[in-house]
Amino acid sequence: MKIAFLGTSDFAVPALEALVEAGHDVASVYTRAPRPAGRGQQERRTPVHETALALGLSVRTPRSLRSEDEAAAFRALDLDAAVVVSYGHILPPSFLEAPVLGCLNIHGSLLPRWRGAAPIHRAILAGDVETGVTIMKMDEGLDTGPMLLAERTPISAADTAETVHDRLAALGARLIVSTLDALVSRSLEPVPQPDEGATYAHKLGKEEGALDWRRPAAELERKVRAFHPWPGTWFEVQGEQGSERIKVLEAGLALAAGAPGALSIGRDGFPVVACGVGGLKLLRLQRPGKSAQAADAFLRGFALPAGTVLPPPAAVPLPA
C-alpha cells in the first residue's frame, strides 16, 4: 500500500520500521517539529524523525494541520491509508477523509477501556491484569473509532510502564502489518466500539507522582511501577539544605504499624512507610542530582531515622 505515517514518540518507531520492512510505500512521515531540549536547549528531533531519516523517508513537521495548504499537500499524496501512532496532533476531517481506507491508529489499550493520552500508565495504576493493542479506524472522536484488530497481553506484578510500553510497541508493529494485509485481502471488517466499559486515560502530570501515605500501600506500589520512568514518584523530607524531593524508583509491599507516613527500618535495613492500609517498602531511592541507590545504602548517607513521620503532599486532599 501507499501510506503516510504520522507519529512522534519512541512507541511509534517499531511500527514505522515494520511497515517499511513489510514493503509498504511510505510516501511521507509526519512528526512533531524539533524542540529545544537538554541543558543546551538545542533543537532535538523526535524518535520518529530520526528513524525516518535513517530509512531515507521524506519527513514533514507541520506545527498545525488546520491550514488548507497542509490539507492539500496531504491529499496530493494520493494515499491508500495513513497509520497514526502517538502523533501528538489532532487530525482534522480533511486528513481523516483523504486516504482511501482512512486513517488507522495503533492504540495501547483494549478499547474502549483507556481511551486517551496515557493508557499504559492508567492500566497499571488501576491494577488491570491485562492490556493490549487495538488497531482502529479513526473518526473525529477521541479514540472512539471502529476497531479492526486487537491482541491482549498480561500485566504482571513486576511490570512497569517501561516494560509494558516496549511490549505493546512491538505488538502494535506486528498488528498494523497484519491489519493492512487483511484490508488488502478484504478479510477484515470494522467493529464499532461498545459504550459499556469505556474509560478515559487522562494525561500524566509531574505533580501526580507525589506519594500520599494516606492511600493503601498496594495503590502506591502500583503508582511506583505505573510512573516509571516518567513522571516518577516521590516524597519530600527535610534535609540539611531544606526540603528535598526523594524519588522512589522501586518499592514493594510490607507489613507496617503506625499512622500513615510513619517510617520504620526492617531487619534487612530497608525502610518501610506505613500507609492508609499496609506498608510500602522502599527499595530504590534517588536524591536530586545524585545517583540512584538501594534504599538501605541510601539511609547510610541520608538521615532518615525510624520514627520519622513523612507528611502527605500538601496539594493532595485527604481522600473521602
C-alpha positions in Angstrom: 0.0 0.0 0.0 0.9 3.6 -0.4 0.7 5.1 3.1 1.7 8.0 5.2 3.0 7.5 8.7 2.1 10.0 11.5 4.0 9.5 14.8 6.3 11.2 17.2 7.4 9.1 20.3 9.6 6.0 20.5 6.4 4.0 20.9 5.8 4.6 17.2 9.3 3.6 16.0 8.8 -0.2 15.8 5.6 0.3 13.7 7.4 2.5 11.2 10.3 0.1 10.8 7.9 -2.9 10.4 5.8 -1.1 7.7 9.0 -0.4 5.7 10.3 -3.9 6.2 6.9 -5.3 5.0 7.4 -3.5 1.7 4.8 -0.7 2.1 5.4 2.5 0.2 5.7 5.2 3.0 5.1 8.3 0.9 5.7 10.7 3.8 6.3 10.7 7.5 4.7 13.3 9.7 6.1 14.1 13.1 6.3 16.9 15.6 8.7 19.7 14.9 12.1 19.6 16.6 12.1 21.2 20.1 14.7 22.7 22.4 15.9 20.0 24.9 18.6 19.4 27.4 20.9 21.8 29.2 22.0 23.5 26.0 18.4 23.8 24.8 19.4 22.7 21.3 16.7 21.6 19.0 16.2 17.8 19.1 14.3 15.7 16.5 11.7 13.2 17.6 12.5 9.5 17.7 10.3 9.0 14.6 12.0 11.9 12.8 15.4 10.3 13.4 14.2 6.8 12.3 12.6 8.2 9.2 15.8 10.0 8.1 17.8 6.8 8.7 15.3 4.9 6.5 15.6 7.5 3.8 12.0 8.7 4.1 10.5 12.1 3.4 9.6 14.0 6.6 7.2 16.8 7.3 6.9 18.6 10.6 3.9 21.0 10.4 3.1 22.8 13.6 -0.6 22.6 12.7 -2.7 20.5 10.4 -5.5 23.0 10.1 -4.4 25.0 7.1 -5.8 24.3 3.6 -2.2 24.1 2.3 -1.5 21.2 4.7 -4.7 19.5 3.8 -4.0 19.9 0.1 -0.4 18.5 0.5 -1.8 15.5 2.3 -4.5 14.9 -0.3 -1.9 15.2 -3.0 -0.1 12.1 -1.6 -2.9 10.0 -3.0 -2.8 7.5 -0.2 -4.3 4.1 0.3 -4.1 4.6 4.1 -2.5 6.5 6.8 -1.0 5.0 10.0 -1.2 7.1 13.2 0.8 6.3 16.3 1.4 8.6 19.3 1.5 11.6 17.0 0.5 14.5 19.2 -1.7 16.5 16.8 -5.4 16.0 16.4 -6.3 15.1 12.8 -8.9 17.4 11.2 -11.6 15.9 9.0 -9.6 16.9 5.9 -6.9 14.5 6.9 -9.2 11.7 8.2 -11.1 11.6 4.9 -8.1 11.8 2.5 -6.8 8.2 2.3 -9.0 5.6 0.5 -9.1 3.3 3.6 -8.9 6.1 6.1 -6.5 6.7 9.0 -5.6 3.7 11.2 -4.5 4.3 14.8 -2.4 2.0 16.9 -3.7 2.4 20.5 -2.0 1.0 23.5 -5.1 -0.5 25.3 -8.0 -2.8 24.8 -10.6 -0.3 23.6 -13.0 1.1 24.8 -11.0 0.8 28.0 -8.4 3.6 28.5 -9.1 5.9 25.6 -6.9 9.0 25.8 -3.3 10.0 26.3 -1.9 7.7 29.0 -3.4 4.2 28.6 -0.4 2.2 29.7 0.1 4.1 32.9 -3.6 4.2 33.8 -3.9 0.4 33.3 -1.1 -0.4 35.7 -2.3 2.2 38.2 -5.8 0.8 38.2 -4.5 -2.7 38.8 -5.6 -4.1 35.5 -4.4 -7.7 35.0 -4.2 -7.3 31.2 -3.9 -4.7 28.5 -3.1 -4.9 24.8 -3.2 -3.1 21.5 -6.2 -2.1 19.4 -6.0 -1.1 15.7 -8.9 1.2 15.0 -10.1 3.3 12.1 -10.1 6.9 13.3 -13.1 9.2 13.4 -13.5 12.7 14.9 -13.9 11.4 18.4 -11.1 10.7 20.9 -10.2 7.1 20.3 -13.8 6.2 19.5 -13.5 4.8 16.0 -14.4 1.3 14.9 -12.0 -1.5 15.8 -10.2 -3.6 13.2 -7.8 -5.8 15.2 -6.8 -6.3 18.8 -4.5 -8.5 20.9 -4.1 -9.0 24.6 -1.1 -9.2 26.9 -1.0 -9.8 30.7 0.3 -7.2 33.1 2.5 -8.9 35.7 3.2 -7.8 39.3 6.7 -6.8 38.2 5.7 -4.8 35.1 6.4 -1.1 34.9 5.2 1.5 32.3 8.5 1.0 30.6 8.2 -2.8 30.2 4.6 -2.7 29.1 5.4 0.2 26.7 8.1 -1.8 25.0 5.9 -4.9 24.7 3.0 -3.0 23.3 5.1 -1.1 20.8 6.4 -4.4 19.4 2.9 -5.8 19.4 1.4 -2.8 17.7 4.1 -3.0 15.0 3.1 -6.6 14.2 -0.6 -5.9 14.4 -0.6 -3.0 12.0 1.2 -5.0 9.3 -1.4 -7.8 9.8 -4.2 -5.2 9.6 -3.0 -3.8 6.3 -2.6 -7.3 4.9 -6.2 -8.1 5.9 -7.5 -4.9 4.4 -5.8 -5.8 1.1 -7.5 -9.2 1.1 -10.8 -7.7 2.3 -10.9 -10.2 5.1 -11.4 -7.6 7.9 -14.5 -5.6 8.8 -14.5 -2.7 11.3 -16.4 -3.4 14.5 -18.0 -0.4 16.4 -16.7 0.1 19.9 -19.2 -0.7 22.7 -20.2 2.1 25.1 -20.0 -0.3 28.0 -16.6 -0.4 29.7 -15.3 2.9 28.2 -12.8 4.7 30.5 -10.6 7.7 29.9 -6.8 7.8 30.5 -6.0 11.3 31.5 -2.6 12.8 30.6 0.0 12.5 33.3 1.4 15.5 35.2 4.6 15.6 37.2 2.9 16.6 40.4 0.7 13.5 40.2 3.8 11.4 41.2 3.6 12.6 44.8 3.1 9.6 47.2 0.2 10.2 49.6 0.8 7.8 52.5 -2.9 8.0 53.4 -3.7 5.8 50.4 -3.4 2.0 50.5 0.1 0.6 50.1 -1.0 -1.6 47.2 -2.1 1.5 45.3 1.2 3.3 45.9 3.2 0.3 44.8 1.3 0.3 41.5 1.9 4.0 41.2 5.6 3.5 41.5 5.5 1.0 38.7 3.0 2.9 36.6 5.0 6.1 36.7 8.4 4.6 35.9 10.4 6.0 34.3 8.2 9.2 33.8 7.0 11.2 35.6 8.3 9.2 38.5 7.1 9.0 42.1 8.5 11.0 45.1 8.1 12.2 48.6 9.5 15.2 50.4 11.7 15.3 53.6 13.6 18.0 55.4 17.3 17.6 54.6 20.4 19.7 55.6 19.7 22.2 52.8 15.9 22.4 53.4 13.1 20.4 51.8 14.3 17.7 49.4 12.2 15.7 46.9 13.3 12.0 47.1 12.4 9.8 44.1 11.1 6.3 44.7 12.3 4.2 41.8 11.3 0.8 43.2 9.1 -0.4 46.0 7.3 -3.4 47.4 4.6 -4.3 50.0 5.3 -4.9 53.6 3.6 -5.1 57.0 3.6 -1.8 58.9 2.1 -0.3 62.0 1.6 3.3 62.9 0.0 6.4 61.4 0.3 7.0 57.6 3.8 8.3 56.9 5.4 6.6 60.0 8.8 5.2 58.9 10.4 2.1 60.4 13.5 0.2 59.4 13.2 -3.5 58.6 15.7 -6.2 59.8 17.2 -6.1 56.3 17.9 -2.4 56.6 15.3 -1.2 54.2 12.8 1.5 55.2 9.1 0.8 55.4 6.5 3.5 55.4 3.1 2.9 57.0 0.2 3.7 54.6 -3.6 4.0 54.9 -3.6 0.2 54.6 -0.4 -1.8 54.9 3.1 -0.6 54.3 5.3 0.4 51.4 8.9 -1.0 51.5 11.2 1.5 49.7 13.7 -0.5 47.7 15.5 2.1 45.5 15.8 5.8 46.1 17.4 8.9 44.5 18.2 12.3 45.8 18.1 15.4 43.4 21.3 15.4 41.4 22.6 12.2 42.8 22.8 8.6 41.6 20.1 6.1 42.4 20.8 3.8 45.3 19.4 0.7 47.0 17.4 2.2 49.9 19.5 0.5 52.6 22.6 2.2 51.2 20.7 5.4 50.8 20.0 5.5 54.6 23.7 5.2 55.4 24.2 8.6 53.7 21.0 10.4 54.5 19.5 10.8 57.9 16.0 9.3 57.8 15.7 7.5 61.2 13.0 5.1 62.4 10.1 7.1 63.9 10.2 9.8 61.3 6.7 10.7 60.1 6.7 11.6 56.4 4.0 14.2 55.6 1.4 13.7 52.9 1.8 16.0 49.9 0.2 19.4 50.7 -1.6 19.6 47.4 -3.4 16.3 47.7 -6.6 16.4 49.8 -7.4 13.7 52.3 -9.5 11.0 50.5 -13.1 10.8 51.4 
